[in-house]
Amino acid sequence: MFNELGVKCTILERGERILKRVDGDAALAVQEKMMKNGIDIEFNVDIDRVDFENGKFEVAFSQSSKKRVLQSENVLLATGRIANVDSLGLEKIGVEYDKKGVKVDKFLRTTKEHIFACGDCIDSPKFAHTASYEANIVVHNMFAPAPFAVDYDKNSWVLFSDPEIAIAGIGEDEAKKRGLDVEIVKYDYRVDAKAQIDKAELGFVKFVIDKKSGTIIGVVVLNEDAASLSGEAALIVANKMNEKAILNAIHPHPTLSEAYGKLSQQIFFNKMVKR
Ligand SMILES: Cc1cc2nc3c(=O)[nH]c(=O)nc-3n(C[C@H](O)[C@H](O)[C@H](O)COP(=O)(O)OP(=O)(O)OC[C@H]3O[C@@H](n4cnc5c(N)ncnc54)[C@H](O)[C@@H]3O)c2cc1C
C-alpha cells in the first residue's frame, strides 16, 4: 500500500520468501509483482537492533552472516500477533495457557471444563470469521447435549494483496507437508473470458484433491478479485465436494467463478480419458 502511494519500501523478511503460510505458487506470484513494482525485499534476515536517532530509524540486521544497516524515515512492524492473556490471572482459576494462548480441546473447553475459550486468545487461525465460527461452536457446546468439534481444515481466508489470494482448506504445500496423497489441478486465468476482459495479467484457481476419495480438500485462488471467489471455495471444501458436485452448478458467463466449472470439467474429462 505504501509503495503504491509512492513511498520507497524495503521489506526485511526472515524467510526465503514472503508469506510462508501461503501456498507457494500464489505467494511467489505476489512477491514477484511486489518486486516488479519497485519494492526491495531482503531475505533470510535476522533483525539485531532498531534505533531512532536524529529523526531517522536505523535497523541493524544480519543476513548470510553479514551485518548490515538500513536507514529509514519509518518502520512498520508486521511480525504477527500473540494472545494477550498473561495478566488475566487465569492460573488462579485453573485455566491453563502457554505462549500460544489459552489451552482448549477440540470442543473449545479450557482445562476447566465449564469454561470455554475462542478467538485470538487460543492457538487457532487468527481471523474474524474463524473467531465467529468458534464462538458459534462454544455457544452450542455450552447448551447442547452433543458437542461439536472444531475443524480448521475447512477454514478459509483472503489475503488482500495485489493480486489477492483466497485459500480454503488445505493448500498444496500444506498437503505435501502432511504427506497426503493428493492431485493438483490448475486453471490458468489467462485463458478465461472475464479475466481477459479485466486485463488480469496473472491468476489461477487450483484444486487440491484427495486422490483416494476424489474430494477437493483445498482451493487456492490468485486473482485481482480472489476475495469474491472465496465463498464458493469455502463451500466446496466444507461440503467435501468433488468435481461432479461442482458440475451440477451452471456458472454464469463471463464471470471469474466459471473457473470452478471449467476446472471441474477438466478433472472429469481427464478421468474419462484415463478409463
Ligand atoms: C490490523 C488487523 C487487521 C485485521 N484484518 C482482518 C481481516 O481483514 N479479516 C479477518 O478475518 N481478520 C482480520 N484481523 C484479525 C481479527 O481482527 C481477529 O482475528 C478477531 O478480531 C479476533 O476476534 P476476538 O473476538 O477473538 O478478539 P478481539 O476482536 O480482539 O476482541 C477482544 C475484545 O476483548 C477486549 N478485552 C481484552 N482484554 C480484556 C479484559 N481484560 N477485559 C475486558 N475486555 C478485554 C478487547 O478490548 C476486545 O474488544 C485483523 C487484525 C488486525 C490486528
The ligand as an SDF file (V2000), in Angstrom:
LIG
                    3D

 53 58  0  0  0  0  0  0  0  0999 V2000
   -4.7590   -4.7530   11.7840 C   0  0  0  0  0  0  0  0  0  0  0  0
   -5.5850   -6.0090   11.7530 C   0  0  0  0  0  0  0  0  0  0  0  0
   -6.2860   -6.3170   10.6100 C   0  0  0  0  0  0  0  0  0  0  0  0
   -7.0550   -7.4770   10.5720 C   0  0  0  0  0  0  0  0  0  0  0  0
   -7.7330   -7.7760    9.4230 N   0  0  0  0  0  0  0  0  0  0  0  0
   -8.5010   -8.8660    9.3700 C   0  0  0  0  0  0  0  0  0  0  0  0
   -9.2500   -9.1750    8.2070 C   0  0  0  0  0  0  0  0  0  0  0  0
   -9.2110   -8.4680    7.2090 O   0  0  0  0  0  0  0  0  0  0  0  0
  -10.0060  -10.2970    8.2080 N   0  0  0  0  0  0  0  0  0  0  0  0
  -10.0660  -11.1140    9.2890 C   0  0  0  0  0  0  0  0  0  0  0  0
  -10.7610  -12.1200    9.2290 O   0  0  0  0  0  0  0  0  0  0  0  0
   -9.3760  -10.8570   10.4110 N   0  0  0  0  0  0  0  0  0  0  0  0
   -8.6040   -9.7430   10.4870 C   0  0  0  0  0  0  0  0  0  0  0  0
   -7.8960   -9.4620   11.6180 N   0  0  0  0  0  0  0  0  0  0  0  0
   -7.9750  -10.4010   12.7460 C   0  0  0  0  0  0  0  0  0  0  0  0
   -9.2540  -10.2050   13.5270 C   0  0  0  0  0  0  0  0  0  0  0  0
   -9.4050   -8.8440   13.8650 O   0  0  0  0  0  0  0  0  0  0  0  0
   -9.1870  -11.0530   14.8090 C   0  0  0  0  0  0  0  0  0  0  0  0
   -8.8520  -12.3810   14.4960 O   0  0  0  0  0  0  0  0  0  0  0  0
  -10.5300  -11.0380   15.5280 C   0  0  0  0  0  0  0  0  0  0  0  0
  -10.8900   -9.7190   15.8650 O   0  0  0  0  0  0  0  0  0  0  0  0
  -10.4780  -11.9040   16.7820 C   0  0  0  0  0  0  0  0  0  0  0  0
  -11.6760  -11.7650   17.4810 O   0  0  0  0  0  0  0  0  0  0  0  0
  -11.7170  -11.9100   19.0650 P   0  0  0  0  0  0  0  0  0  0  0  0
  -13.1230  -11.6650   19.4500 O   0  0  0  0  0  0  0  0  0  0  0  0
  -11.0510  -13.1660   19.4520 O   0  0  0  0  0  0  0  0  0  0  0  0
  -10.7640  -10.7540   19.6210 O   0  0  0  0  0  0  0  0  0  0  0  0
  -10.9380   -9.1820   19.5330 P   0  0  0  0  0  0  0  0  0  0  0  0
  -11.6970   -8.7690   18.3160 O   0  0  0  0  0  0  0  0  0  0  0  0
   -9.5600   -8.6360   19.7240 O   0  0  0  0  0  0  0  0  0  0  0  0
  -11.8470   -8.8530   20.7650 O   0  0  0  0  0  0  0  0  0  0  0  0
  -11.3750   -8.9810   22.0850 C   0  0  0  0  0  0  0  0  0  0  0  0
  -12.0380   -7.8960   22.9110 C   0  0  0  0  0  0  0  0  0  0  0  0
  -11.7170   -8.1290   24.2810 O   0  0  0  0  0  0  0  0  0  0  0  0
  -11.3810   -6.8940   24.8740 C   0  0  0  0  0  0  0  0  0  0  0  0
  -10.5200   -7.1870   26.0320 N   0  0  0  0  0  0  0  0  0  0  0  0
   -9.2250   -7.5280   26.0300 C   0  0  0  0  0  0  0  0  0  0  0  0
   -8.7910   -7.7130   27.3070 N   0  0  0  0  0  0  0  0  0  0  0  0
   -9.8330   -7.5140   28.1070 C   0  0  0  0  0  0  0  0  0  0  0  0
  -10.0290   -7.5380   29.5270 C   0  0  0  0  0  0  0  0  0  0  0  0
   -9.0430   -7.8440   30.3550 N   0  0  0  0  0  0  0  0  0  0  0  0
  -11.2530   -7.2920   29.9990 N   0  0  0  0  0  0  0  0  0  0  0  0
  -12.2930   -6.9760   29.1760 C   0  0  0  0  0  0  0  0  0  0  0  0
  -12.1580   -6.9300   27.8240 N   0  0  0  0  0  0  0  0  0  0  0  0
  -10.9530   -7.1690   27.3090 C   0  0  0  0  0  0  0  0  0  0  0  0
  -10.6960   -6.1190   23.7700 C   0  0  0  0  0  0  0  0  0  0  0  0
  -10.7330   -4.7240   24.0360 O   0  0  0  0  0  0  0  0  0  0  0  0
  -11.5480   -6.5010   22.5710 C   0  0  0  0  0  0  0  0  0  0  0  0
  -12.6630   -5.6650   22.4150 O   0  0  0  0  0  0  0  0  0  0  0  0
   -7.1170   -8.3240   11.6900 C   0  0  0  0  0  0  0  0  0  0  0  0
   -6.3990   -7.9930   12.8460 C   0  0  0  0  0  0  0  0  0  0  0  0
   -5.6490   -6.8530   12.8730 C   0  0  0  0  0  0  0  0  0  0  0  0
   -4.9010   -6.5150   14.1320 C   0  0  0  0  0  0  0  0  0  0  0  0
  1  2  1  0
  2  3  1  0
  2 52  2  0
  3  4  2  0
  4  5  1  0
  4 50  1  0
  5  6  2  0
  6  7  1  0
  6 13  1  0
  7  8  2  0
  7  9  1  0
  9 10  1  0
 10 11  2  0
 10 12  1  0
 12 13  2  0
 13 14  1  0
 14 15  1  0
 14 50  1  0
 15 16  1  0
 16 17  1  0
 16 18  1  0
 18 19  1  0
 18 20  1  0
 20 21  1  0
 20 22  1  0
 22 23  1  0
 23 24  1  0
 24 25  2  0
 24 26  1  0
 24 27  1  0
 27 28  1  0
 28 29  2  0
 28 30  1  0
 28 31  1  0
 31 32  1  0
 32 33  1  0
 33 34  1  0
 33 48  1  0
 34 35  1  0
 35 36  1  0
 35 46  1  0
 36 37  1  0
 36 45  1  0
 37 38  2  0
 38 39  1  0
 39 40  1  0
 39 45  2  0
 40 41  1  0
 40 42  2  0
 42 43  1  0
 43 44  2  0
 44 45  1  0
 46 47  1  0
 46 48  1  0
 48 49  1  0
 50 51  2  0
 51 52  1  0
 52 53  1  0
M  END
$$$$
